[in-house]
Amino acid sequence: MRKIFISLIILILTVIPVFAGAPSPGDQAPGFSLMSMDGKQVALSDFKGKVILIGMFHICVPCMNQAMEFNKVREQFSENQVVILGINTNGDSKEAVANYLSKFPDKVRFPYLIDPVKQVYQAYLQRDMPTVLIIDQRGILNARAPASSAGQLVPYIKKML
């Protein structure tokens, strides 16, 4: 029992500092520049002045489900109001991501970016799979959450506009 307690304390002391540096709501959103699946360079700074909804995804079913929720959000807002980005943060190859996307029930209606060196994963210290980020018009991280439905996201974003 004592060994378990000591192991737990060591785990807590090593994990908490790692996550303590994760950007939280109210912090400036770390910038990034990544290539989209269609070969376009996309930078977070390109969207200053707009609300940005980001999905940090891996190749998994929960991430596919979140992407389909993002499609529902896309139906509610114009691209001039809300930018939606999906980012493969696991360092998967473009081919692996393309194969994954081909299995979705509906085509994603937002840019899907590739992060081969996991810069976004590291900058945001991703914990949940998927992770949903909402960044305001000033580039401030407004919300960070695990999987969220369109029914939760749409009213939240409407308040920001």
Backbone hydrogen bonds, N-H to C=O, Kabsch-Sander energy under -0.5 kcal/mol:
donor,donor_aa,acceptor,acceptor_aa,energy
5,F,1,M,-2.2
6,I,2,R,-2.6
7,S,3,K,-2.5
8,L,4,I,-2.5
9,I,5,F,-2.3
10,I,6,I,-2.4
11,L,7,S,-2.4
12,I,8,L,-2.5
13,L,9,I,-2.4
14,T,10,I,-1.6
15,V,11,L,-2.3
16,I,12,I,-2.2
18,V,14,T,-0.6
19,F,15,V,-1.9
20,A,16,I,-2.1
21,G,17,P,-0.7
21,G,18,V,-0.6
22,A,19,F,-1.8
26,G,141,L,-3.3
27,D,24,S,-2.6
29,A,139,G,-2.9
34,L,42,V,-2.9
35,M,114,I,-0.8
36,S,40,K,-2.9
37,M,112,Y,-2.3
39,G,36,S,-2.1
42,V,34,L,-3.4
44,L,32,F,-2.4
46,D,43,A,-1.5
47,F,44,L,-1.9
48,K,45,S,-1.2
49,G,137,Q,-2.2
50,K,47,F,-1.9
51,V,81,Q,-1.4
52,I,135,I,-2.6
53,L,83,V,-3.3
54,I,52,I,-0.5
54,I,133,L,-2.9
55,G,85,L,-2.5
56,M,54,I,-0.5
56,M,131,T,-3.1
57,F,55,G,-0.8
57,F,87,I,-3.4
60,C,58,H,-1.2
64,M,60,C,-1.8
65,N,61,V,-2.7
66,Q,62,P,-2.0
67,A,63,C,-2.4
68,M,64,M,-1.9
69,E,65,N,-1.6
70,F,66,Q,-2.2
71,N,67,A,-1.8
72,K,68,M,-1.3
73,V,69,E,-1.8
74,R,70,F,-2.8
75,E,71,N,-1.4
76,Q,72,K,-0.6
76,Q,73,V,-1.6
77,F,73,V,-0.9
77,F,74,R,-0.6
81,Q,78,S,-1.0
82,V,78,S,-2.4
83,V,51,V,-2.9
85,L,53,L,-2.7
86,G,111,P,-2.6
87,I,55,G,-2.8
88,N,113,L,-2.8
89,T,57,F,-2.7
89,T,87,I,-1.0
90,N,57,F,-0.5
97,V,93,S,-2.4
98,A,94,K,-2.7
99,N,95,E,-2.4
100,Y,96,A,-2.2
101,L,97,V,-3.1
102,S,98,A,-1.8
103,K,100,Y,-1.5
104,F,101,L,-1.5
113,L,86,G,-3.7
113,L,111,P,-0.5
114,I,35,M,-2.8
115,D,88,N,-1.3
118,K,115,D,-1.6
122,Q,118,K,-2.1
123,A,119,Q,-2.7
124,Y,120,V,-2.4
126,Q,121,Y,-1.8
131,T,56,M,-1.7
132,V,145,A,-3.7
133,L,54,I,-2.7
134,I,143,A,-2.4
135,I,52,I,-2.8
136,D,140,I,-2.8
139,G,136,D,-2.0
141,L,27,D,-3.1
142,N,134,I,-3.2
142,N,140,I,-0.5
143,A,134,I,-1.7
145,A,132,V,-2.6
152,Q,149,S,-0.8
153,L,149,S,-2.5
154,V,150,A,-2.8
156,Y,152,Q,-1.1
157,I,153,L,-2.8
158,K,154,V,-2.5
159,K,155,P,-1.5
160,M,156,Y,-0.6
160,M,157,I,-1.2
161,L,157,I,-0.9
161,L,158,K,-0.7
